[in-house]
Amino acid sequence: KSPNYPTRESPLNSTDNEILRDTLEKRSEPSESSDEEEFDGNVQADFAFFDPKSNDFHGVKTLLQAYLDNKQWDLTGFVDLILGQTTVGTVVKIEGDEDDGVFSIVTALNLGRYKDHKCIMEIKEFLLKACQEKDVVDGLRLTLGEQAQNVGLLVSQRVVNLPPQLLPPLYDALFDEVSWATEDEPTEELRNSFCFKFYIIFSKIYKHKNADQKMKLSNDSDEAIIYTKPEDEIFHRLSQWSFSFPLHTQQPTHELRNYRFMGLVMAVEAEKISTFRQELKSLINES
C-alpha cells in the first residue's frame, strides 16, 4: 500500500485495531479414554483481516470454486487478479493459524481496467448469456461494456459458518479502501479506476418455485427468496436492476425441495453504499 494506507501487516479491526474474536464450532472425535475431560465443542478463534497475498492463492481459489456455477473458466487468472490488487481487498484468516486457511475474501475489481483479462471476459460472457430478462439485458450490456470503466465487480465469498458479526467491519474495510484508493493511488489512472458509479454483485439464492405468487401473498409462511448471505437481501432491495437464473452446482435439500438454486445478479449504485453499510449494521445487531 502507499504510505497513506493503514498498514495491515498485523491484524486489524476496522474500529479499534483489536483482533476480532469469535467462537468457532468444532466437532471433536469421540474420546477413547473416559479419563479425558469432555470437550464442549467450542474453540476460541481470533479472526483477523489481512491484505491479500500470493500465499492466499489456494484458500481464495477454494472459496471461489463455484463462482461461475459449473463453468470451466480461467479461475486461476481471476484469483491472480484479486491477489494482485493489494490496495483494495481483504482476506479473513485466523490469527496465528499455520495452515494459512482463508475464511473470506472481499474485493472490488474495475471491469474496465481488467477488461482484457480472459477471466473478466469470461465473467461478462457468462452473465450476458445467463440474462434472459429483456428489460434488464440492455442495462447489463451497457454496464459490462460502455460503462465498464465506472463499474466494480464486488466479489464476496466466505465459508458458510463465518460469524455474521464480521460482516459490517469487513464491508466497511472494503468501501473505506475504495474511498482511500481514489485519493492515494500513485497515478491518476489508478485513482480514477476506483471511482465506481456502480457495483455488480453476483450471488446465489434459493427461489421458491411459486415465488411470483408468494410475493403477492404476504400471509404465506414460505419465503419467496432465501438469501444464502444476509447482506444480499439489502443489496437486492437497493439495486437499480437485478435478474436471476437457474444454477447447476447445488441441488436443494429435502427441506428446500420447493425451491430452486439460482444465481442472482444485482447492479447497485455507489451512492447507495452508505445506506447499505448502515442497514447491514442494523441487521447484524438485531440478529
Buried (B, 14 or more C-beta within 10 A) or exposed (E): BEEEBEEBEEBBBBEEEEBBBBEBEEEEEEEEEEEEEEEEEEEEBBBBBBBBEEEBBEBBBEBBEBBBBEBEBBBEBBBBBBBEBBBBBBBBBBBEBEEBBBBBBBBBBBBBBBBEBEBBBBBBBBBEEBBEBEEBBEBBBBBBBEBBBBBBBBBBBBEEEBBBBBBBBBBBBBBBBBBBBBEBBEEEEBBBBBBBEBBBBBBBBBBBEEBEEBEEEEEEEEBBBBBEBEBBBBBBBBBEBBBBBEBEBBEEEEEBEEBBBBBBBBBBBBEBBEBBBEBBBEBBEEE
